[in-house]
Amino acid sequence: MSDSANEKRKAVRDAFIHAFKGYEHVWGKDEYRPVSKGYHNWIASSKGFGMTLIDSLDTMVIMGLKQQYEKSLNYVKNDMPSFSTINGGISVFETTIRVVGGFVSAYDLTKEKIFLEKAKDMADRLLPAFSSPTGIPYSEINLKTGSKKTFAWANNCAILSELGSLQLEFRRLSELTGDMKYHNAVTKVMDIMESKKPDNGLYPLKISPTSGSWCSNYVSLGALGDSFYEYLLKQWLLNRGTKGAEKYRFMYMATLKGIFENMVIKSNQGYTYVAEYEGRAHHKVDHLACFAAGMFALGGYFNVSTPGFQISNKRQIETGAEFTRTCYETYAQMPSGIGPETFHFDTASGKFNPGVSTYLLRPETVESIFIMYRVTGDEKYREWGWKIFQAIESKCKIASGGYSGLRNVATQSPVHDDFQQSFFLAETLKYLYLLFSPKHIIPIDKFVFNTEAHPIRVTPTNH
């Protein structure tokens, strides 16, 4: 690897150290507010349980940050509050991908027993959420009392991305513990989704956990939909070679056909993007949807298409590359050098304009840049990733420690939002670090990344 790549990897590692230094100001709380030096806890009535450090355990291991890792391990062993004392509603989905996924991944990388114990403990407290009439989980659960509910803002329906993005974590936990109850709970959900598959392969954003009927006609690879589609592919990748995994391959191929036929659009300026859909295309793209560029490329790279399927593996990789370029350009063309939360395409001009102009330290564009580099080896992806990293350093870094999101990326001097998301350490910095790392560090054929960028090991028995 070039000296330049080594230097850039070190710079990203230093950025993690700086972000973690900020978090240490509120050690044991969930997330850091770097401007005010305050904190945010997921459950307001709790003292926090260290969400940021749980979410970034595997990043510390990958980066070789022994001091930060040892301090975090000590907290998990000795100071972390018992989950049984946390009295308040918490998102089943977010807790699965960050806490269960974070601990499972940390265990996969270190074999430190406490991580597996904590993953199991949390998963056991989440399982009652699956006790709906259909088996589709409720959205929120109280870790102390076990009471659960759907979200009123979602009309008491379950969210597609949430119910469909628990499978990697729970299945791997069953593999590691030998207890199939985790696997069975999430597999039942996928069986329901298979039975409910729309003719065009495009799943709406909401479904009733009581009746199993759809609550919506709207389709998006952005908010509320994104990682359901990601996990169709990744369930096959995690367990490919087994009989049970093939149905996820075919579910993914059906959705891919629907996406390519109805949602993949190339503007007259040459920008490929994935629109939203409700019987017709809506030309809005969430930053969250930029993950799909990497998803397309990953499917093509691992030959998800079977012979005769009309969307070839080559076309998937090419479309992933084109969409990655579009997402990168939303950064490059902003005065701040950082992309907005949403952007809209003008179908007449073929150009895009920022919609919601905030930046929440999100990872999706650098995630796809990382995957494209691993799939193609094209050095331009490292150049793009480095430019994005430099913009983050310039606009988001807080001198006293930590990084802040931005209120308006469409200005050269954006105001900080005073929030360091845990996923900045778990995802954004990890993907940037791996972009400048040799391919044998977390190889993509031996690990599958959950939607929080936690690498989950593909065991030989899975092949």
Secondary structure in CASP SS format (residue, H / E / C, confidence):
PFRMAT SS
TARGET T0000
AUTHOR 0000-0000-0000
METHOD secondary structure of the structure
MODEL  1
M C 1.00
S C 1.00
D H 1.00
S H 1.00
A H 1.00
N H 1.00
E H 1.00
K H 1.00
R H 1.00
K H 1.00
A H 1.00
V H 1.00
R H 1.00
D H 1.00
A H 1.00
F H 1.00
I H 1.00
H H 1.00
A H 1.00
F H 1.00
K H 1.00
G H 1.00
Y H 1.00
E H 1.00
H H 1.00
V H 1.00
W C 1.00
G C 1.00
K C 1.00
D C 1.00
E E 1.00
Y E 1.00
R E 1.00
P C 1.00
V C 1.00
S C 1.00
K C 1.00
G E 1.00
Y E 1.00
H E 1.00
N C 1.00
W C 1.00
I C 1.00
A C 1.00
S C 1.00
S C 1.00
K C 1.00
G C 1.00
F C 1.00
G C 1.00
M H 1.00
T H 1.00
L H 1.00
I H 1.00
D H 1.00
S C 1.00
L H 1.00
D H 1.00
T H 1.00
M H 1.00
V H 1.00
I H 1.00
M H 1.00
G C 1.00
L C 1.00
K H 1.00
Q H 1.00
Q H 1.00
Y H 1.00
E H 1.00
K H 1.00
S H 1.00
L H 1.00
N H 1.00
Y H 1.00
V H 1.00
K H 1.00
N H 1.00
D H 1.00
M C 1.00
P C 1.00
S C 1.00
F H 1.00
S H 1.00
T H 1.00
I C 1.00
N C 1.00
G C 1.00
G E 1.00
I E 1.00
S E 1.00
V H 1.00
F H 1.00
E H 1.00
T H 1.00
T H 1.00
I H 1.00
R H 1.00
V H 1.00
V H 1.00
G H 1.00
G H 1.00
F H 1.00
V H 1.00
S H 1.00
A H 1.00
Y H 1.00
D H 1.00
L H 1.00
T H 1.00
K C 1.00
E C 1.00
K H 1.00
I H 1.00
F H 1.00
L H 1.00
E H 1.00
K H 1.00
A H 1.00
K H 1.00
D H 1.00
M H 1.00
A H 1.00
D H 1.00
R H 1.00
L H 1.00
L H 1.00
P H 1.00
A H 1.00
F H 1.00
S C 1.00
S C 1.00
P C 1.00
T C 1.00
G C 1.00
I C 1.00
P C 1.00
Y C 1.00
S C 1.00
E E 1.00
I E 1.00
N E 1.00
L C 1.00
K C 1.00
T C 1.00
G C 1.00
S C 1.00
K E 1.00
K E 1.00
T C 1.00
F C 1.00
A H 1.00
W H 1.00
A H 1.00
N C 1.00
N C 1.00
C C 1.00
A E 1.00
I E 1.00
L H 1.00
S H 1.00
E H 1.00
L H 1.00
G C 1.00
S C 1.00
L C 1.00
Q H 1.00
L H 1.00
E H 1.00
F H 1.00
R H 1.00
R H 1.00
L H 1.00
S H 1.00
E H 1.00
L H 1.00
T H 1.00
G C 1.00
D C 1.00
M C 1.00
K H 1.00
Y H 1.00
H H 1.00
N H 1.00
A H 1.00
V H 1.00
T H 1.00
K H 1.00
V H 1.00
M H 1.00
D H 1.00
I H 1.00
M H 1.00
E H 1.00
S H 1.00
K C 1.00
K C 1.00
P C 1.00
D C 1.00
N C 1.00
G C 1.00
L C 1.00
Y C 1.00
P C 1.00
L C 1.00
K E 1.00
I E 1.00
S C 1.00
P C 1.00
T C 1.00
S C 1.00
G C 1.00
S C 1.00
W E 1.00
C C 1.00
S C 1.00
N C 1.00
Y C 1.00
V E 1.00
S C 1.00
L C 1.00
G C 1.00
A C 1.00
L C 1.00
G C 1.00
D H 1.00
S H 1.00
F H 1.00
Y H 1.00
E H 1.00
Y H 1.00
L H 1.00
L H 1.00
K H 1.00
Q H 1.00
W H 1.00
L H 1.00
L H 1.00
N H 1.00
R C 1.00
G C 1.00
T C 1.00
K H 1.00
G H 1.00
A H 1.00
E H 1.00
K H 1.00
Y H 1.00
R H 1.00
F H 1.00
M H 1.00
Y H 1.00
M H 1.00
A H 1.00
T H 1.00
L H 1.00
K H 1.00
G H 1.00
I H 1.00
F H 1.00
E H 1.00
N H 1.00
M C 1.00
V E 1.00
I E 1.00
K E 1.00
S C 1.00
N C 1.00
Q C 1.00
G C 1.00
Y C 1.00
T E 1.00
Y E 1.00
V E 1.00
A C 1.00
E E 1.00
Y E 1.00
E C 1.00
G C 1.00
R C 1.00
A E 1.00
H E 1.00
H C 1.00
K E 1.00
V E 1.00
D E 1.00
H H 1.00
L H 1.00
A H 1.00
C H 1.00
F H 1.00
A H 1.00
A H 1.00
G H 1.00
M H 1.00
F H 1.00
A H 1.00
L H 1.00
G H 1.00
G H 1.00
Y H 1.00
F C 1.00
N C 1.00
V C 1.00
S C 1.00
T C 1.00
P C 1.00
G C 1.00
F C 1.00
Q C 1.00
I C 1.00
S C 1.00
N H 1.00
K H 1.00
R H 1.00
Q H 1.00
I H 1.00
E H 1.00
T H 1.00
G H 1.00
A H 1.00
E H 1.00
F H 1.00
T H 1.00
R H 1.00
T H 1.00
C H 1.00
Y H 1.00
E H 1.00
T H 1.00
Y H 1.00
A H 1.00
Q C 1.00
M C 1.00
P C 1.00
S C 1.00
G C 1.00
I C 1.00
G C 1.00
P C 1.00
E C 1.00
T E 1.00
F E 1.00
H E 1.00
F E 1.00
D C 1.00
T C 1.00
A C 1.00
S C 1.00
G C 1.00
K C 1.00
F E 1.00
N E 1.00
P E 1.00
G C 1.00
V C 1.00
S C 1.00
T C 1.00
Y E 1.00
L C 1.00
L C 1.00
R C 1.00
P C 1.00
E H 1.00
T H 1.00
V H 1.00
E H 1.00
S H 1.00
I H 1.00
F H 1.00
I H 1.00
M H 1.00
Y H 1.00
R H 1.00
V H 1.00
T H 1.00
G C 1.00
D C 1.00
E C 1.00
K H 1.00
Y H 1.00
R H 1.00
E H 1.00
W H 1.00
G H 1.00
W H 1.00
K H 1.00
I H 1.00
F H 1.00
Q H 1.00
A H 1.00
I H 1.00
E H 1.00
S H 1.00
K H 1.00
C H 1.00
K E 1.00
I C 1.00
A C 1.00
S C 1.00
G C 1.00
G C 1.00
Y E 1.00
S C 1.00
G C 1.00
L E 1.00
R C 1.00
N C 1.00
V C 1.00
A C 1.00
T C 1.00
Q C 1.00
S C 1.00
P C 1.00
V C 1.00
H E 1.00
D C 1.00
D C 1.00
F C 1.00
Q E 1.00
Q C 1.00
S H 1.00
F H 1.00
F H 1.00
L H 1.00
A H 1.00
E H 1.00
T H 1.00
L H 1.00
K H 1.00
Y H 1.00
L H 1.00
Y H 1.00
L H 1.00
L H 1.00
F C 1.00
S C 1.00
P C 1.00
K C 1.00
H C 1.00
I C 1.00
I C 1.00
P C 1.00
I C 1.00
D C 1.00
K C 1.00
F E 1.00
V E 1.00
F E 1.00
N C 1.00
T C 1.00
E C 1.00
A C 1.00
H C 1.00
P E 1.00
I E 1.00
R E 1.00
V C 1.00
T C 1.00
P H 1.00
T H 1.00
N H 1.00
H C 1.00
END
